[in-house]
């Protein structure tokens, strides 16, 4: 009777311990998906803003050049 119980006990024990790995993998997958979607949204918004205001950064560059020239 005990010989028949050991493999069953081992299989139950193994299945219970591996469930934690499955849950951790599912949580990791969900978090990665959310982070990737957030990165894509931010990049898309930045690209859209640059398309609407193409010379937005040029004003800052001009100020930096003037400051650099006045320092020399």
C-alpha positions, 0 to 999 in steps of 0.5 A, spaced: 500 500 500 505 504 501 509 503 495 503 505 491 502 511 495 509 514 494 508 516 486 501 519 487 504 523 493 510 525 489 505 527 483 501 531 487 506 535 491 510 536 484 503 539 481 502 543 487 509 546 487 509 548 480 502 552 480 506 557 483 511 558 477 505 558 473 502 564 477 508 568 477 509 567 469 502 569 468 503 576 472 510 577 469 506 576 462 501 581 464 506 586 467 510 586 461 504 587 456 502 593 460 509 596 460 510 595 453 503 598 451 505 604 455 512 605 452 508 604 445 503 610 447 509 614 449 513 614 443 507 615 439 505 621 443 512 624 442 512 622 435 505 626 434 507 632 438 513 632 433 509 632 427 504 637 429 510 642 432 516 640 428 520 646 430 519 646 437 526 644 439 529 649 435 528 655 440 532 651 445 537 650 440 538 657 438 538 659 446 544 654 447 548 656 441 547 664 443 549 662 450 555 658 448 557 664 443 557 669 449 561 665 453 567 664 448 
